[in-house]
Amino acid sequence: MNPIAVLLVEDHTIVRQGLRLLIEADGDIKIVGEAKTGREAVRMACDLHPEVIVMDIAMPLLNGLEATRQILKAFPTMKILILSAHSDPEYIEQVVKSGALGYLVKQTSGEVLAQAIRELHKGKTYFISSIAKRIKEDYQKSPDQVGLQKRNDTKLTSREAELLQLIAEGHVNKQIASELGISIKTVEKHRQHLMEKLNIHDIAGLTRFAIASGIIESSVQSTITEE
């Protein structure tokens, strides 16, 4: 039987190297590619067609949740396992909405990580018990509670989420245009539309919203430059 082909997505080299050793320890799983950003992950998923993707959340340029959404939009049957340092409710909610089939925290052992990959490969889900309990509780909410929650959610398009992350990370319009492959004028239009949609009209406010939404981590250090 061929080993399970896995794409590993993690921006820290030393962590990525350690994960590779843990994942490949038993020989039935093989890392076929490594990505350092969500944008690299999207491209490599298209090129390599891995059977399972192990995805970090907090990465520069494009976070793991948005990368997951983009990958699953192109390849709905691809199996993605989120591996994060956080188990906060807002992260869990975003993971479930993204379509990922599993969520583990980075304190997890190598044996559990490998088992989660095997379970996803079989078409199953894999969540640690505390997260599984929260997911169950969310599904047991009354229709009125669910409706209220949905009304309070602000839905961003994929491009809006990308733009928000880049703004919150401190990139100026010229840098954003280069990263997204669009004109500066188009960036300005998207930026204005995003601010109007969120009713937030300053970069600091957008950054706070990005952190609260799990798009970037509060630990991300960004240099905000007004143009």
C-alpha positions as CSV (number, residue, x, y, z in Angstrom):
1,M,0.0,0.0,0.0
2,N,1.3,3.4,-0.9
3,P,2.0,5.8,2.0
4,I,-0.6,8.6,2.5
5,A,0.6,11.7,0.6
6,V,0.6,14.8,2.9
7,L,1.2,18.5,2.3
8,L,2.7,20.1,5.4
9,V,1.9,23.8,5.9
10,E,3.8,25.7,8.7
11,D,5.7,28.9,8.5
12,H,8.3,28.1,11.2
13,T,11.1,26.0,9.7
14,I,12.2,24.3,12.9
15,V,8.6,23.3,13.7
16,R,8.0,22.1,10.2
17,Q,11.2,19.9,10.3
18,G,10.1,18.4,13.6
19,L,6.6,17.7,12.3
20,R,8.0,15.9,9.3
21,L,10.0,13.6,11.5
22,L,7.0,12.8,13.7
23,I,4.6,12.3,10.8
24,E,6.9,10.1,8.8
25,A,8.1,8.0,11.8
26,D,5.9,4.9,11.0
27,G,6.5,4.9,7.2
28,D,2.8,4.8,6.2
29,I,2.7,8.6,5.7
30,K,4.9,10.6,3.4
31,I,5.3,14.4,3.2
32,V,5.1,15.3,-0.5
33,G,5.5,19.0,-0.1
34,E,6.1,21.8,2.5
35,A,4.6,25.3,2.4
36,K,5.5,28.3,4.5
37,T,2.4,30.5,3.8
38,G,-1.3,29.9,3.0
39,R,-0.7,31.2,-0.5
40,E,2.0,28.6,-1.1
41,A,-0.4,26.0,0.3
42,V,-3.1,26.9,-2.2
43,R,-0.6,26.7,-5.1
44,M,1.0,23.4,-3.9
45,A,-2.4,21.8,-3.3
46,C,-3.2,22.4,-7.0
47,D,0.2,21.1,-8.1
48,L,0.6,18.1,-5.8
49,H,-3.0,16.9,-5.1
50,P,-2.1,15.6,-1.6
51,E,-4.5,13.2,0.1
52,V,-4.3,15.1,3.4
53,I,-3.1,18.6,4.2
54,V,-1.8,19.5,7.7
55,M,-2.4,23.2,8.0
56,D,-1.2,25.8,10.5
57,I,-3.6,28.8,11.1
58,A,-1.3,31.7,11.8
59,M,0.9,32.4,8.8
60,P,1.9,35.6,6.9
61,L,0.2,36.8,3.7
62,L,-2.6,34.3,3.8
63,N,-3.7,32.5,7.0
64,G,-4.5,28.8,7.2
65,L,-8.3,29.2,7.5
66,E,-8.6,31.3,4.3
67,A,-6.2,28.9,2.5
68,T,-8.4,26.1,3.6
69,R,-11.5,27.8,2.2
70,Q,-9.7,28.4,-1.1
71,I,-8.4,24.9,-1.4
72,L,-11.7,23.3,-0.6
73,K,-13.5,25.6,-3.1
74,A,-11.2,24.2,-5.8
75,F,-11.0,20.6,-4.4
76,P,-14.1,19.9,-2.3
77,T,-13.0,16.4,-1.4
78,M,-9.5,17.3,-0.2
79,K,-9.0,16.5,3.5
80,I,-7.5,19.2,5.7
81,L,-6.3,18.9,9.3
82,I,-5.8,22.2,11.2
83,L,-2.9,22.2,13.6
84,S,-2.8,25.3,15.8
85,A,-1.3,26.6,19.1
86,H,-4.8,27.8,20.1
87,S,-8.1,26.1,21.2
88,D,-10.0,29.4,21.8
89,P,-13.7,29.2,20.8
90,E,-13.4,31.8,18.0
91,Y,-10.7,29.6,16.4
92,I,-12.8,26.5,16.7
93,E,-15.8,28.2,15.2
94,Q,-13.8,29.4,12.2
95,V,-12.2,26.0,11.7
96,V,-15.6,24.3,11.5
97,K,-16.9,27.0,9.1
98,S,-13.8,26.6,6.9
99,G,-14.6,23.0,6.1
100,A,-11.6,21.4,7.7
101,L,-12.2,17.8,8.9
102,G,-9.9,17.9,11.9
103,Y,-8.4,20.2,14.5
104,L,-5.5,19.5,16.8
105,V,-3.5,21.7,19.1
106,K,0.3,21.8,18.8
107,Q,0.7,20.2,22.3
108,T,-0.6,17.0,20.7
109,S,1.8,14.0,20.5
110,G,3.2,12.8,17.3
111,E,1.3,9.5,17.6
112,V,-2.1,11.4,17.8
113,L,-1.1,13.6,14.9
114,A,-0.3,10.6,12.7
115,Q,-3.5,8.9,13.8
116,A,-5.6,12.0,12.9
117,I,-4.0,12.0,9.4
118,R,-5.0,8.3,9.0
119,E,-8.5,9.0,10.1
120,L,-9.0,11.9,7.7
121,H,-7.5,9.7,4.9
122,K,-10.3,7.2,5.6
123,G,-12.9,10.0,5.2
124,K,-13.5,10.5,9.0
125,T,-13.2,13.6,11.1
126,Y,-10.8,14.0,14.0
127,F,-11.1,16.6,16.8
128,I,-9.7,16.5,20.3
129,S,-12.4,15.9,22.9
130,S,-12.7,19.4,24.2
131,I,-13.2,20.7,20.7
132,A,-15.6,17.9,19.7
133,K,-17.7,18.8,22.8
134,R,-17.9,22.5,21.7
135,I,-18.9,21.5,18.2
136,K,-21.7,19.3,19.6
137,E,-22.9,22.2,21.8
138,D,-23.0,24.6,18.9
139,Y,-25.1,22.1,16.9
140,Q,-27.5,21.8,19.8
141,K,-28.3,25.5,20.0
142,S,-31.9,26.5,19.4
143,P,-32.9,27.8,16.0
144,D,-33.3,31.3,17.5
145,Q,-29.8,31.3,18.9
146,V,-28.3,30.1,15.6
147,G,-30.3,32.7,13.7
148,L,-29.1,35.4,16.0
149,Q,-25.5,34.3,15.7
150,K,-25.7,34.2,11.9
151,R,-27.1,37.7,11.9
152,N,-24.2,38.9,14.0
153,D,-21.6,37.4,11.7
154,T,-20.1,39.6,9.0
155,K,-19.4,37.5,5.9
156,L,-16.3,38.4,4.0
157,T,-15.5,37.2,0.5
158,S,-12.2,35.3,0.0
159,R,-10.6,38.4,-1.5
160,E,-11.9,40.6,1.3
161,A,-10.3,38.2,3.9
162,E,-7.0,38.3,2.0
163,L,-7.0,42.1,1.9
164,L,-7.9,42.4,5.5
165,Q,-5.1,40.1,6.6
166,L,-2.5,42.1,4.5
167,I,-3.8,45.4,5.8
168,A,-3.7,44.1,9.4
169,E,-0.1,42.9,8.9
170,G,0.9,46.4,8.0
171,H,1.3,46.1,4.2
172,V,0.7,49.3,2.2
173,N,-1.3,49.5,-1.0
174,K,1.6,49.0,-3.3
175,Q,2.7,45.9,-1.5
176,I,-0.8,44.5,-1.4
177,A,-1.2,45.2,-5.1
178,S,2.0,43.2,-5.8
179,E,1.0,40.3,-3.6
180,L,-2.5,40.0,-5.0
181,G,-1.5,40.7,-8.6
182,I,-3.9,43.6,-9.0
183,S,-3.5,47.4,-9.5
184,I,-3.1,49.9,-6.7
185,K,-6.3,51.6,-7.8
186,T,-8.2,48.2,-7.4
187,V,-6.6,47.8,-4.0
188,E,-7.9,51.2,-3.0
189,K,-11.4,50.4,-4.2
190,H,-11.4,47.0,-2.4
191,R,-10.1,48.7,0.8
192,Q,-12.8,51.4,0.7
193,H,-15.5,48.8,0.2
194,L,-14.1,46.6,3.0
195,M,-14.2,49.6,5.4
196,E,-17.7,50.5,4.4
197,K,-18.9,46.9,4.8
198,L,-17.4,46.5,8.3
199,N,-18.2,50.1,9.2
200,I,-14.6,50.5,10.3
201,H,-12.7,53.4,8.9
202,D,-9.2,53.2,10.3
203,I,-6.4,50.6,10.1
204,A,-6.2,50.1,13.9
205,G,-9.9,49.1,13.9
206,L,-9.4,46.8,11.0
207,T,-6.5,45.1,12.8
208,R,-8.6,44.6,15.9
209,F,-11.4,43.1,13.8
210,A,-8.9,40.8,12.1
211,I,-7.6,39.6,15.5
212,A,-11.1,39.1,16.9
213,S,-12.1,37.1,13.8
214,G,-9.1,34.8,14.0
215,I,-7.7,36.1,10.7
216,I,-4.4,37.0,12.4
217,E,-3.1,36.4,15.9
218,S,-2.8,39.1,18.5
219,S,0.9,38.2,18.7
220,V,1.5,39.2,15.1
221,Q,3.8,42.2,15.1
222,S,2.9,44.6,12.3
223,T,4.2,48.0,11.4
224,I,1.2,50.1,10.3
225,T,2.1,52.7,7.7
226,E,-0.5,55.2,6.5
227,E,-0.3,56.3,2.9
